[in-house]
Amino acid sequence: MNGYLVVEELSAALTWNRIVTDGRPGELWGNPQATLADLNLELWSATSFGLDAPLDSSESTVDNVEHIFYENLTAGQYALRMPEVASGTDFALAWFSTEPVPEPTSLVLLLAGVIAVLGSRRQRSCR
């Protein structure tokens, strides 16, 4: 294998604030106005630092969160891409991935057996 692990699940979330102001002058709120930047999130296959092909995207125009959930990514390189960011828009990008749990190798099983045998011999000698 080339040093990469197969990822069972990838979850990536991009979020930013919805700006709410009062359209009515004075101290009382009476006419709230909301503005929302339109950000998008994309998942691409990649080679070195170049993008190869788009795999998935999240492109909501009414929410302040974009989410990509992708399963069974094969070994390789991938990139999360934000095509555009509105000037002055603060945002956060977070991701999480799970790797498959490897099967125990014969060496691990052999070591477990040796530890079990040594543990039982130690108990017998203490009696």
Rosetta constraint file for C-alpha pairs under 8 A:
AtomPair CA 4 CA 75 HARMONIC 5.53 0.50
AtomPair CA 4 CA 76 HARMONIC 6.40 0.50
AtomPair CA 5 CA 74 HARMONIC 8.00 0.50
AtomPair CA 5 CA 75 HARMONIC 5.68 0.50
AtomPair CA 5 CA 99 HARMONIC 7.11 0.50
AtomPair CA 6 CA 72 HARMONIC 7.21 0.50
AtomPair CA 6 CA 73 HARMONIC 6.14 0.50
AtomPair CA 6 CA 74 HARMONIC 5.22 0.50
AtomPair CA 6 CA 75 HARMONIC 4.89 0.50
AtomPair CA 6 CA 99 HARMONIC 6.44 0.50
AtomPair CA 6 CA 100 HARMONIC 7.25 0.50
AtomPair CA 7 CA 71 HARMONIC 7.54 0.50
AtomPair CA 7 CA 72 HARMONIC 5.98 0.50
AtomPair CA 7 CA 73 HARMONIC 5.35 0.50
AtomPair CA 7 CA 74 HARMONIC 6.85 0.50
AtomPair CA 7 CA 75 HARMONIC 7.53 0.50
AtomPair CA 7 CA 97 HARMONIC 6.53 0.50
AtomPair CA 7 CA 98 HARMONIC 5.81 0.50
AtomPair CA 7 CA 99 HARMONIC 4.77 0.50
AtomPair CA 7 CA 100 HARMONIC 6.83 0.50
AtomPair CA 8 CA 71 HARMONIC 5.52 0.50
AtomPair CA 8 CA 72 HARMONIC 4.57 0.50
AtomPair CA 8 CA 73 HARMONIC 6.42 0.50
AtomPair CA 8 CA 97 HARMONIC 7.38 0.50
AtomPair CA 8 CA 98 HARMONIC 5.63 0.50
AtomPair CA 8 CA 99 HARMONIC 5.52 0.50
AtomPair CA 8 CA 100 HARMONIC 6.08 0.50
AtomPair CA 9 CA 69 HARMONIC 7.21 0.50
AtomPair CA 9 CA 70 HARMONIC 5.79 0.50
AtomPair CA 9 CA 71 HARMONIC 4.42 0.50
AtomPair CA 9 CA 72 HARMONIC 6.12 0.50
AtomPair CA 9 CA 73 HARMONIC 7.33 0.50
AtomPair CA 9 CA 97 HARMONIC 5.47 0.50
AtomPair CA 9 CA 98 HARMONIC 5.40 0.50
AtomPair CA 9 CA 99 HARMONIC 7.45 0.50
AtomPair CA 10 CA 68 HARMONIC 7.75 0.50
AtomPair CA 10 CA 69 HARMONIC 5.65 0.50
AtomPair CA 10 CA 70 HARMONIC 5.16 0.50
AtomPair CA 10 CA 71 HARMONIC 6.31 0.50
AtomPair CA 10 CA 73 HARMONIC 8.00 0.50
AtomPair CA 10 CA 95 HARMONIC 7.22 0.50
AtomPair CA 10 CA 96 HARMONIC 5.87 0.50
AtomPair CA 10 CA 97 HARMONIC 4.43 0.50
AtomPair CA 10 CA 98 HARMONIC 6.82 0.50
AtomPair CA 11 CA 67 HARMONIC 7.27 0.50
AtomPair CA 11 CA 68 HARMONIC 5.72 0.50
AtomPair CA 11 CA 69 HARMONIC 4.52 0.50
AtomPair CA 11 CA 70 HARMONIC 6.57 0.50
AtomPair CA 11 CA 95 HARMONIC 5.52 0.50
AtomPair CA 11 CA 96 HARMONIC 5.29 0.50
AtomPair CA 11 CA 97 HARMONIC 6.32 0.50
AtomPair CA 12 CA 67 HARMONIC 5.71 0.50
AtomPair CA 12 CA 68 HARMONIC 5.23 0.50
AtomPair CA 12 CA 69 HARMONIC 6.60 0.50
AtomPair CA 12 CA 93 HARMONIC 7.28 0.50
AtomPair CA 12 CA 94 HARMONIC 5.74 0.50
AtomPair CA 12 CA 95 HARMONIC 4.13 0.50
AtomPair CA 12 CA 96 HARMONIC 6.48 0.50
AtomPair CA 13 CA 65 HARMONIC 6.91 0.50
AtomPair CA 13 CA 66 HARMONIC 5.71 0.50
AtomPair CA 13 CA 67 HARMONIC 4.50 0.50
AtomPair CA 13 CA 68 HARMONIC 6.57 0.50
AtomPair CA 13 CA 93 HARMONIC 5.78 0.50
AtomPair CA 13 CA 94 HARMONIC 5.40 0.50
AtomPair CA 13 CA 95 HARMONIC 6.26 0.50
AtomPair CA 14 CA 41 HARMONIC 6.95 0.50
AtomPair CA 14 CA 65 HARMONIC 5.53 0.50
AtomPair CA 14 CA 66 HARMONIC 5.08 0.50
AtomPair CA 14 CA 67 HARMONIC 6.44 0.50
AtomPair CA 14 CA 91 HARMONIC 7.04 0.50
AtomPair CA 14 CA 92 HARMONIC 5.73 0.50
AtomPair CA 14 CA 93 HARMONIC 4.52 0.50
AtomPair CA 14 CA 94 HARMONIC 6.62 0.50
AtomPair CA 15 CA 64 HARMONIC 5.69 0.50
AtomPair CA 15 CA 65 HARMONIC 4.32 0.50
AtomPair CA 15 CA 66 HARMONIC 6.47 0.50
AtomPair CA 15 CA 91 HARMONIC 5.67 0.50
AtomPair CA 15 CA 92 HARMONIC 5.46 0.50
AtomPair CA 15 CA 93 HARMONIC 6.68 0.50
AtomPair CA 16 CA 64 HARMONIC 5.64 0.50
AtomPair CA 16 CA 65 HARMONIC 6.72 0.50
AtomPair CA 16 CA 89 HARMONIC 7.42 0.50
AtomPair CA 16 CA 90 HARMONIC 6.19 0.50
AtomPair CA 16 CA 91 HARMONIC 4.44 0.50
AtomPair CA 16 CA 92 HARMONIC 6.43 0.50
AtomPair CA 17 CA 36 HARMONIC 7.60 0.50
AtomPair CA 17 CA 64 HARMONIC 6.60 0.50
AtomPair CA 17 CA 90 HARMONIC 7.40 0.50
AtomPair CA 17 CA 91 HARMONIC 7.39 0.50
AtomPair CA 18 CA 34 HARMONIC 6.67 0.50
AtomPair CA 18 CA 35 HARMONIC 6.12 0.50
AtomPair CA 18 CA 36 HARMONIC 5.09 0.50
AtomPair CA 18 CA 37 HARMONIC 7.52 0.50
AtomPair CA 18 CA 64 HARMONIC 6.50 0.50
AtomPair CA 19 CA 34 HARMONIC 5.50 0.50
AtomPair CA 19 CA 35 HARMONIC 5.25 0.50
AtomPair CA 19 CA 36 HARMONIC 6.40 0.50
AtomPair CA 20 CA 32 HARMONIC 6.45 0.50
AtomPair CA 20 CA 33 HARMONIC 5.54 0.50
AtomPair CA 20 CA 34 HARMONIC 4.34 0.50
AtomPair CA 20 CA 35 HARMONIC 6.53 0.50
AtomPair CA 21 CA 32 HARMONIC 5.56 0.50
AtomPair CA 21 CA 33 HARMONIC 5.24 0.50
AtomPair CA 21 CA 34 HARMONIC 6.41 0.50
AtomPair CA 22 CA 29 HARMONIC 5.88 0.50
AtomPair CA 22 CA 30 HARMONIC 6.83 0.50
AtomPair CA 22 CA 31 HARMONIC 5.42 0.50
AtomPair CA 22 CA 32 HARMONIC 4.32 0.50
AtomPair CA 22 CA 33 HARMONIC 5.80 0.50
AtomPair CA 23 CA 30 HARMONIC 7.46 0.50
AtomPair CA 23 CA 31 HARMONIC 4.99 0.50
AtomPair CA 23 CA 32 HARMONIC 5.69 0.50
AtomPair CA 23 CA 33 HARMONIC 5.93 0.50
AtomPair CA 24 CA 28 HARMONIC 7.85 0.50
AtomPair CA 24 CA 29 HARMONIC 6.77 0.50
AtomPair CA 24 CA 30 HARMONIC 6.03 0.50
AtomPair CA 24 CA 31 HARMONIC 5.54 0.50
AtomPair CA 24 CA 32 HARMONIC 7.75 0.50
AtomPair CA 36 CA 62 HARMONIC 7.99 0.50
AtomPair CA 36 CA 64 HARMONIC 7.09 0.50
AtomPair CA 37 CA 64 HARMONIC 7.64 0.50
AtomPair CA 37 CA 86 HARMONIC 6.44 0.50
AtomPair CA 37 CA 89 HARMONIC 7.15 0.50
AtomPair CA 38 CA 60 HARMONIC 7.74 0.50
AtomPair CA 38 CA 61 HARMONIC 5.93 0.50
AtomPair CA 38 CA 62 HARMONIC 7.98 0.50
AtomPair CA 38 CA 64 HARMONIC 7.67 0.50
AtomPair CA 38 CA 86 HARMONIC 7.53 0.50
AtomPair CA 39 CA 59 HARMONIC 7.34 0.50
AtomPair CA 39 CA 64 HARMONIC 7.92 0.50
AtomPair CA 39 CA 66 HARMONIC 7.72 0.50
AtomPair CA 39 CA 82 HARMONIC 7.22 0.50
AtomPair CA 39 CA 83 HARMONIC 7.89 0.50
AtomPair CA 39 CA 84 HARMONIC 6.61 0.50
AtomPair CA 39 CA 85 HARMONIC 6.18 0.50
AtomPair CA 39 CA 86 HARMONIC 7.54 0.50
AtomPair CA 40 CA 57 HARMONIC 7.46 0.50
AtomPair CA 40 CA 58 HARMONIC 5.90 0.50
AtomPair CA 40 CA 59 HARMONIC 4.92 0.50
AtomPair CA 40 CA 60 HARMONIC 7.28 0.50
AtomPair CA 40 CA 66 HARMONIC 6.44 0.50
AtomPair CA 40 CA 82 HARMONIC 5.74 0.50
AtomPair CA 40 CA 83 HARMONIC 6.58 0.50
AtomPair CA 40 CA 84 HARMONIC 7.32 0.50
AtomPair CA 41 CA 57 HARMONIC 5.65 0.50
AtomPair CA 41 CA 58 HARMONIC 5.31 0.50
AtomPair CA 41 CA 59 HARMONIC 6.77 0.50
AtomPair CA 41 CA 66 HARMONIC 6.22 0.50
AtomPair CA 41 CA 67 HARMONIC 7.42 0.50
AtomPair CA 41 CA 68 HARMONIC 7.64 0.50
AtomPair CA 41 CA 80 HARMONIC 7.02 0.50
AtomPair CA 41 CA 81 HARMONIC 5.85 0.50
AtomPair CA 41 CA 82 HARMONIC 4.92 0.50
AtomPair CA 41 CA 83 HARMONIC 7.20 0.50
AtomPair CA 42 CA 54 HARMONIC 7.16 0.50
AtomPair CA 42 CA 55 HARMONIC 7.66 0.50
AtomPair CA 42 CA 56 HARMONIC 5.85 0.50
AtomPair CA 42 CA 57 HARMONIC 4.21 0.50
AtomPair CA 42 CA 58 HARMONIC 6.45 0.50
AtomPair CA 42 CA 68 HARMONIC 7.79 0.50
AtomPair CA 42 CA 80 HARMONIC 5.65 0.50
AtomPair CA 42 CA 81 HARMONIC 4.99 0.50
AtomPair CA 42 CA 82 HARMONIC 6.30 0.50
AtomPair CA 42 CA 83 HARMONIC 7.73 0.50
AtomPair CA 43 CA 54 HARMONIC 6.09 0.50
AtomPair CA 43 CA 55 HARMONIC 5.53 0.50
AtomPair CA 43 CA 56 HARMONIC 5.18 0.50
AtomPair CA 43 CA 57 HARMONIC 6.11 0.50
AtomPair CA 43 CA 68 HARMONIC 7.70 0.50
AtomPair CA 43 CA 78 HARMONIC 7.12 0.50
AtomPair CA 43 CA 79 HARMONIC 5.85 0.50
AtomPair CA 43 CA 80 HARMONIC 4.75 0.50
AtomPair CA 43 CA 81 HARMONIC 6.33 0.50
AtomPair CA 44 CA 51 HARMONIC 6.35 0.50
AtomPair CA 44 CA 52 HARMONIC 6.73 0.50
AtomPair CA 44 CA 53 HARMONIC 5.55 0.50
AtomPair CA 44 CA 54 HARMONIC 4.33 0.50
AtomPair CA 44 CA 55 HARMONIC 5.25 0.50
AtomPair CA 44 CA 56 HARMONIC 7.16 0.50
AtomPair CA 44 CA 78 HARMONIC 5.62 0.50
AtomPair CA 44 CA 79 HARMONIC 5.15 0.50
AtomPair CA 44 CA 80 HARMONIC 6.39 0.50
AtomPair CA 44 CA 81 HARMONIC 7.41 0.50
AtomPair CA 45 CA 51 HARMONIC 6.25 0.50
AtomPair CA 45 CA 52 HARMONIC 5.39 0.50
AtomPair CA 45 CA 53 HARMONIC 5.45 0.50
AtomPair CA 45 CA 54 HARMONIC 6.46 0.50
AtomPair CA 45 CA 55 HARMONIC 6.78 0.50
AtomPair CA 45 CA 76 HARMONIC 7.78 0.50
AtomPair CA 45 CA 77 HARMONIC 6.10 0.50
AtomPair CA 45 CA 78 HARMONIC 4.44 0.50
AtomPair CA 45 CA 79 HARMONIC 6.26 0.50
AtomPair CA 46 CA 50 HARMONIC 5.62 0.50
AtomPair CA 46 CA 51 HARMONIC 4.48 0.50
AtomPair CA 46 CA 52 HARMONIC 4.99 0.50
AtomPair CA 46 CA 53 HARMONIC 7.31 0.50
AtomPair CA 46 CA 76 HARMONIC 7.83 0.50
AtomPair CA 46 CA 77 HARMONIC 5.17 0.50
AtomPair CA 46 CA 78 HARMONIC 4.90 0.50
AtomPair CA 46 CA 79 HARMONIC 6.14 0.50
AtomPair CA 47 CA 51 HARMONIC 6.44 0.50
AtomPair CA 47 CA 52 HARMONIC 6.66 0.50
AtomPair CA 47 CA 77 HARMONIC 6.23 0.50
AtomPair CA 47 CA 78 HARMONIC 7.85 0.50
AtomPair CA 48 CA 77 HARMONIC 7.54 0.50
AtomPair CA 51 CA 79 HARMONIC 7.31 0.50
AtomPair CA 56 CA 68 HARMONIC 7.16 0.50
AtomPair CA 56 CA 70 HARMONIC 7.96 0.50
AtomPair CA 57 CA 68 HARMONIC 6.61 0.50
AtomPair CA 58 CA 66 HARMONIC 5.39 0.50
AtomPair CA 58 CA 67 HARMONIC 5.98 0.50
AtomPair CA 58 CA 68 HARMONIC 6.24 0.50
AtomPair CA 59 CA 66 HARMONIC 6.75 0.50
AtomPair CA 60 CA 65 HARMONIC 7.86 0.50
AtomPair CA 60 CA 66 HARMONIC 6.77 0.50
AtomPair CA 85 CA 89 HARMONIC 6.92 0.50
AtomPair CA 104 CA 108 HARMONIC 6.11 0.50
AtomPair CA 104 CA 109 HARMONIC 6.91 0.50
AtomPair CA 105 CA 109 HARMONIC 6.51 0.50
AtomPair CA 106 CA 110 HARMONIC 6.00 0.50
AtomPair CA 107 CA 111 HARMONIC 6.16 0.50
AtomPair CA 108 CA 112 HARMONIC 6.17 0.50
AtomPair CA 109 CA 113 HARMONIC 6.23 0.50
AtomPair CA 110 CA 114 HARMONIC 6.30 0.50
AtomPair CA 111 CA 115 HARMONIC 6.16 0.50
AtomPair CA 112 CA 116 HARMONIC 6.17 0.50
AtomPair CA 113 CA 117 HARMONIC 6.22 0.50
AtomPair CA 114 CA 118 HARMONIC 6.15 0.50
AtomPair CA 115 CA 119 HARMONIC 5.96 0.50
AtomPair CA 116 CA 120 HARMONIC 6.23 0.50
AtomPair CA 117 CA 121 HARMONIC 6.31 0.50
AtomPair CA 118 CA 122 HARMONIC 6.19 0.50
AtomPair CA 119 CA 123 HARMONIC 6.39 0.50
AtomPair CA 120 CA 124 HARMONIC 6.43 0.50
AtomPair CA 121 CA 125 HARMONIC 6.40 0.50
AtomPair CA 122 CA 126 HARMONIC 6.46 0.50
AtomPair CA 123 CA 127 HARMONIC 6.84 0.50
